[in-house]
Every structure is written in structure tokens, then in C-alpha cells.
Amino acid sequence: MGQPVRVPAMGQPPGAARRLRGLARVWPRFLSAAEEAALGRELEPLLSRQRYQFDHWDGAIQGFRETERGRWGAASRAALERAAAAAFPPAPPPLPLVHVLDLHPGGHVGPHVDSVKFCGCTIAGLSLLSASVLRLVSCRDPHEWLELLLEPGSLYVLRGAARYDFTHEILRDEESFFGGRRVPRGRRLSLILRNAPQPP
Ligand SMILES: O=C(O)CCC(=O)C(=O)O
């Protein structure tokens, strides 16, 4: 595993990049090909039983199926433990259930901030199958934004201000560009780890 990088896309205003230094990070090629294959093998039978939903009640996510999983085979568990060690502070650790999101090629995750009722200071995601662009936009100033390129096999982490003060979204295929470069959005699987909210 190399050092995390946060490559700013061309034309990004520098304010968000400065504000989110160390708080929004990507580790490209975090997973080995064997780990990606093991995770995919384990998830495919669970996901393929479901239909993609295009009518989510609050519209935040469209064209998706999802599950939560707490029991993993050895290879998948090792990869998730490595991700947890890289992305999370010592406390609170990630919750035991991993949220698995399967996004249809025509689906997207709209801008939202994860509810503070269910998620603490850190969100981390492993991406499989298709590359995508994750966009962060300041809740205070929509001109302050940052985009991260999520290649298959990468790990991202959002913590602190990146998690609380910016919305995050996964761009739909038609809008999926990174620094002027087209990033075609096919079917994408993500495994999202979150820690528990801290008591006030
Ligand atoms: O798929 C991802 O990486 C992000 C998903 C997300 O934002 C969510 O489920 O709240």
C-alpha cells in the first residue's frame, strides 16, 4: 500500500483542498486484485437476488441495491481490517456491519451529509468494478468543492469537516468527469465503513 494521494481535479478552487487537507483522502490501488475478486465473489450472490431501486423515498440514491454484512471470508475480512486500520482513528472504531452499495450504471448518489444519528466522525469506502468521481461541496459555500477520483480497488476516507461540513455525492455517468477527463461510470460496488456517533 502506498501513501494516500488527493489529486485535485483541474479547475478546482484551492479553498476546499486546503480546508480538507488530511480529511478527504484516497489510497489508489489499496486492494490487491485477489482481494477485489474475493469481495466481489462474496457479495455477488447476495446482491443478484435483489432488483435495483430507482424510486428511493428521499431521492438521495437512485438505481441501487444494497445490503449490510458482518461476516466475511478470510480474504475479505483481512482487506476490511486493513481498510479500517488505515482510515479510522483508534476510537471509535468502525461499526461491525459494513454497508454494501451496488450502483447501477444509470444510478447515482445525490449530495447529502450522513446523518449524525447513525454515523460518527469517519466514513471510509472501498470501490470495486467501475471508476467514479466523488464530489464534496461545502454546506456553507457551494463554490467551495473538491472532487476525488475513485478507481476500482481504491479506498477513500472522509473525516471531520469533510464528513460534517461538506455534502458528498457519486456523480451520474453523464456528469462523470475528473479534471476535464471523462470517467465512464459503469456498475459500481462500494463497501462503506462508518464509526458510531460520539455521545455529546
Ligand atoms: O458509494 C459510496 O462510496 C458512497 C455512498 C454514500 O454516500 C452513502 O451510502 O451514504
The ligand as a MOL file (V3000), in Angstrom:
LIG
                    3D

  0  0  0     0  0            999 V3000
M  V30 BEGIN CTAB
M  V30 COUNTS 10 9 0 0 0
M  V30 BEGIN ATOM
M  V30 1 O -20.8520 4.6160 -2.5010 0
M  V30 2 C -20.1880 5.3920 -1.8390 0
M  V30 3 O -18.9540 5.3630 -1.8250 0
M  V30 4 C -20.8750 6.4640 -1.0120 0
M  V30 5 C -22.2530 6.0620 -0.5890 0
M  V30 6 C -22.9150 7.0630 0.2880 0
M  V30 7 O -22.6260 8.2370 0.2400 0
M  V30 8 C -23.9490 6.6500 1.2380 0
M  V30 9 O -24.3830 5.4800 1.2200 0
M  V30 10 O -24.3670 7.4890 2.0770 0
M  V30 END ATOM
M  V30 BEGIN BOND
M  V30 1 2 1 2
M  V30 2 1 2 3
M  V30 3 1 2 4
M  V30 4 1 4 5
M  V30 5 1 5 6
M  V30 6 2 6 7
M  V30 7 1 6 8
M  V30 8 2 8 9
M  V30 9 1 8 10
M  V30 END BOND
M  V30 END CTAB
M  END
